[in-house]
Amino acid sequence: MVTMGLRLDSLAEAAIAMASTPGMRILVLARDTIRYDGCHGHLGDAAQTSVQRHHLYDLASITKVATSTTLTMMAWERGMLTLDQPLSTLLPDHPGAPLNPVLGERTLRDVLAHRAGLPAWIPFYVDLLAVQDSTGEEISDAQREGWVPLCGDRCMQPAWCDTIRHAVRAIEPGPVGHYRYSDVGYYLLQDILEHLWGRPLDRLADSLIHQPLGLHRMGYRPMTWCSEQDIAPTELDTLFRKAHIRGTVHDPGAAMMGGVAGHAGLFSDAHDLALLMTAMGRGGHWGGVQLVEATTIEAFAQRAFPDEENRRGMGWDKPGLAPDEGASGNAGSWRSFGHSGFTGTLAWTDPERDWTVVILGNRICPDSENRTYIDEDIRTKALVIVEEALGHNSRFADVENNGSTER
């Protein structure tokens, strides 16, 4: 039988050969053991630096769970919020930026399960570029004190951060209950968390998550604590930042928030992300640290609305409800959870089967329109390889064999 390592090697090499990503980093932990630790290809930089274990990747939407959801779980178990509170009772007042009353009726549970009626995303940078083109005063290609850094020396008038917050608060949401994956609610969640804790989101993440677990290669704004050469580049952005993005967040909305946002901005190597995910799969405990209680994780990592056609937990992504659906495909038990990222990343853990898989890639380097990595299901194929090597059936096969319908 071909081993898991050889199969994952072959998958990564095939993904690189078809130009779906310049490189990949795959880490598999099972039953307290590193079962696979692979570096493949190069970073996608001009020097074609070989991928190594210490290299950082832009986690993209994994930020939603590794930072925002984790901090929300902490606030919930401390009694700082409840999940069914209307947003109007959680969001701080902003002078001159009233909260849309319909949006204010939505709950935190609605936002976390992506059924609050919010748009998928808002291209704030388009308005910024339009104003820049008419006035020439909103963006600078030379560093200016107090301006928001975008990439390299390119920076932006800081007032645009407030413009984004005001625009999000003014949204008239669609009907509640319809599942639509959205970044937008995480701007609101960032506002809530920073208001509750009285500190910026990046400092919260460092003090409450990264430092207790000893995660020294995970954080926002990596250029402040890591060399650019150790960070995988992402898109060649010819429109907004006019540079090959490296060491700053790819997501343009998060970039306009100074690189710190609830939905994107976190960077990590595979080791630290796997450690965090393993802690989540082990009831919030790792190395003598109880990050959150096991009951809290169980509450957030189960489907938030099991009577709806919505696979999502609260913040956490969950297995697809039908074969060949969702970020994990057919791999993982119904209790498994994790998240994927636009840049080509995936973090998934299964507390029932006791495994964690982290996949780091930069499929959008240099072109974000390249969908080969997605169309070929590279990440889900990797998870299936792991499942088969560990001797697990598909959860759909388990339903057929024992009649279980737990979802």
NORBEL-V499653 format. One record per helix or strand. SS is the DSSP state (alpha for helix, beta for strand). FROM is the first residue (numbers start at 1). LEN is the number of residues. Records with the same first field share a line. If there is no record, write none. Layout:
SS=FROM-LEN ; FROM-LEN
//
This chain:
alpha=4-14 ; 60-18 ; 87-3 ; 101-5 ; 108-5 ; 124-12 ; 159-11 ; 185-13 ; 201-13 ; 222-3 ; 228-3 ; 252-5 ; 270-12 ; 294-7 ; 372-4 ; 378-12 ; 395-8
beta=23-8 ; 33-10 ; 50-1 ; 56-3 ; 86-1 ; 107-1 ; 139-2 ; 148-4 ; 154-3 ; 218-2 ; 231-1 ; 236-2 ; 243-2 ; 267-2 ; 285-2 ; 289-2 ; 317-2 ; 337-5 ; 345-6 ; 355-7
//
